[in-house]
Amino acid sequence: MPFAQVNHTRIFYRMEGRSGNPVLVLSHSLGCDHSMWAPQMPDLLEHFQVLRYDSRGHGASEVPEGDYTLEDLGQDLLQLLDLLGISTRQHCAGFPWAAQSASGWRCMHPTA
């Protein structure tokens, strides 16, 4: 299983699809993990290289003590993209709290 150490937290991720396709980052809902996107993957992989990951405290990712902020979640994503060599110019999809963390990341990096 692929893990990355980002923002002082061990994060589980899966990168699937053809290299060279546009990257789509999928972030899961609160209380779920990356597998919530499994039904959509066959269709998405026809068009994208897909990065799914388990947010801190979810799935196979580490559960650090203390509170988590949207800034923490945004930094987790930013550092994961950086570690994997993925441009910050990619597509991103998620449900309410995942979308908020992605939006928070975009606010921290408006030129990305």
C-alpha positions in Angstrom: 0.0 0.0 0.0 1.4 3.4 -0.9 1.9 5.9 1.9 3.4 9.3 2.0 4.6 11.3 5.0 3.2 14.8 4.6 2.5 17.6 7.1 3.7 15.3 10.0 1.1 12.7 9.1 1.2 9.3 7.3 -1.3 9.5 4.4 -2.5 6.6 2.3 -3.0 7.3 -1.4 -3.7 5.5 -4.7 -2.6 6.9 -8.1 -4.2 5.1 -11.0 -4.6 5.6 -14.8 -2.4 6.4 -17.7 0.5 8.8 -17.2 0.0 11.8 -19.3 -3.7 12.0 -18.8 -5.0 15.1 -16.9 -4.8 14.5 -13.1 -8.1 14.3 -11.2 -7.8 14.4 -7.4 -10.7 12.8 -5.5 -11.3 13.6 -1.9 -13.8 11.6 0.2 -16.6 12.6 2.5 -16.4 12.8 6.3 -16.3 9.3 7.8 -15.5 7.6 4.5 -12.3 6.7 2.7 -10.9 6.7 -0.8 -13.0 3.6 -1.7 -16.2 5.6 -1.8 -15.1 6.5 -5.4 -14.7 2.9 -6.6 -18.0 2.9 -8.6 -16.9 5.9 -10.6 -13.3 4.7 -11.3 -13.8 2.7 -14.5 -15.4 5.7 -16.2 -12.9 8.3 -14.8 -9.9 6.2 -15.7 -10.9 6.5 -19.4 -10.1 10.2 -19.2 -7.9 10.9 -16.2 -5.0 9.8 -14.1 -6.8 9.7 -10.7 -5.3 10.4 -7.3 -7.4 9.1 -4.4 -6.3 9.5 -0.8 -7.5 8.9 2.7 -7.6 12.2 4.6 -5.9 12.2 8.0 -8.0 10.3 10.6 -9.7 8.2 7.9 -9.2 4.9 6.2 -5.6 3.7 6.2 -4.1 7.1 7.0 -2.7 8.0 10.4 -4.9 9.4 13.1 -3.0 12.2 14.7 -4.1 13.4 18.1 -5.8 16.8 18.4 -8.1 18.8 16.2 -7.8 19.0 12.4 -8.3 22.3 10.6 -9.1 23.0 7.0 -5.6 24.4 6.7 -4.2 21.1 7.9 -6.2 19.2 5.3 -5.2 21.7 2.5 -1.5 21.4 3.5 -1.8 17.6 3.5 -3.1 17.7 -0.1 -0.5 20.3 -1.2 2.4 18.4 0.2 1.1 15.1 -1.2 0.9 16.7 -4.7 4.4 18.1 -4.3 5.8 14.7 -3.1 4.2 12.9 -6.1 5.5 15.5 -8.5 2.0 16.5 -9.6 1.4 20.1 -10.8 -0.9 22.1 -8.6 -2.9 22.8 -11.7 -5.2 19.7 -11.7 -8.9 18.9 -11.4 -10.3 18.3 -7.9 -13.6 16.8 -6.8 -15.1 16.1 -3.4 -18.1 16.2 -1.2 -18.9 19.0 1.4 -16.0 18.8 3.8 -13.6 17.5 1.1 -14.6 20.4 -1.1 -14.0 22.8 1.8 -10.5 21.4 2.3 -9.8 21.7 -1.4 -11.2 25.3 -1.4 -9.1 26.1 1.6 -6.1 24.8 -0.3 -7.0 27.0 -3.2 -7.3 30.0 -1.0 -3.9 29.4 0.5 -2.4 29.0 -3.0 -4.6 31.2 -5.4 -2.0 31.2 -8.2 -1.7 27.5 -8.2 
